[in-house]
Amino acid sequence: MSFSKTHYNKNLKNDNDWEIIRGCPGSNTTVIGGVSKLLKHFIDDYTPDNIFSYCDFNKFSGKSYEKCSMKFIGYTGPNKWILVGEKVINRNPKKYKDYKNYFTIWGAGSKKYLLALKEE
């Protein structure tokens, strides 16, 4: 699990807010309680005010975040890919006109989670 102090994320407003930017869910090994253990270690070491994360709803349910007391705060909306030949590429608004006549694939988007640790 990797964390970052992001200053461009609209969901984070304070200097001591952090974002989970990477996880490692795809390995062939399962660690029971792994997310909560990593999160607890980070909280103990850095004492953040808030921790925010996205959960790719195309692949995951977000239950591990909910078990760690993170609160669901909304959706990003659907994500979009373009099928060009046999390749699936991410939507690029700058090249919209280039892909106008290709097949569009819609995804479920991401769920947004927040763990508020400092009482306001």
N, C-alpha and C positions, 0 to 999 in steps of 0.2 A: 504494500500500500504506500503510495506516495502522496505527499501533501504540498500545497503551494499557497503562498500569500498572494492572492490575485487582487489587482486593483481595478480591473476592467469588468469584473463580474457584478452585474446589477443586484444580485442576491446578497452580496457581502458589502457591508457599509462601514465597518470599523477597522482600525489598524490591526487588531488582534483576531481577525476572522480568517479562517483557513478553508481551503477547498481540497477535497480528495480528488486528485487528478488521475491516478492510476490504481488499479487493483490487479489481482492475479487470479481470476476465477477459472481460467481454462485449463489448469493443469490436471493431471490424472490422479493427483493426491488430494484427499479431503482432510482438512483440519477442522474438527468440530469446535465451534466457537472462535475460529480464526479471525474473523472480522472484528468481533468484540474485543479480542485480546490485543490486536494491533491498534484499534481505536483507543483503548484504555491506556496503552503504553504511550501513545502520542499525547493524549490529554495530560497524563502525569508529567511528561517531559516539557511540554510547551504551554500548558494552561491557557488554551484558546478560549475566546468568548463564544464563538460560534464555529461550527463545522458544516460545510455545505457539500453536497455531491449530486451528480447526475447518475441515473441508473438507466442504461439502455433497455428500454421496454421491449425491444425486439428480441432480446436474449434472456433477460432477467426479470424477476417479479419485484424486487426491492425488499423482500421479506427479511433479508439479513440486516438491512439498515433499520427496519422497523423493530427488529429484536434488540437493536442497540439504542432504542429510544429516539431514533431520528424520526422526525415528523414529515410526512408527505406534504409538500406545499404547492404542488401544481405540475402541469405538463409543459413540455416545450412545444407541443404540437407535432404533427406528423413530419417525418423526414422524407426526403425525396431522392431517388436515384434515377439515372437515365440508362437505358439499355442501348448500347451502340455496338452493333454486330453481336459478338459473343461476350463483350465486356460490359460490366456494370460499373458506372462511374458516379461519383458524388455530384450532386447538383452544384453548378457553379453559376451564380447569377450573372457574372460578367460574360459568360458564353451562352446565355439563354437562347439567343437567336440561332446559334450553331446547332442546338439540340432540339429545336422546335418540332421537328418532324419525326422524332424518335419516340420509342415507347417509354412511358414513365412508370416507375415502381414506387409505391408509397409504403412507408414503414410506420411503425407505431410511435416513433419518437422516443423521448426520454422522460422519465419521472424525475422530479426535483425533490431533494430531501435536505432538511436542516436540523441540526442538533444545537439547540440554544443552551449554552452552559452558564452564561452570566445573566443574572436577573437584572432587568432594567428598572 
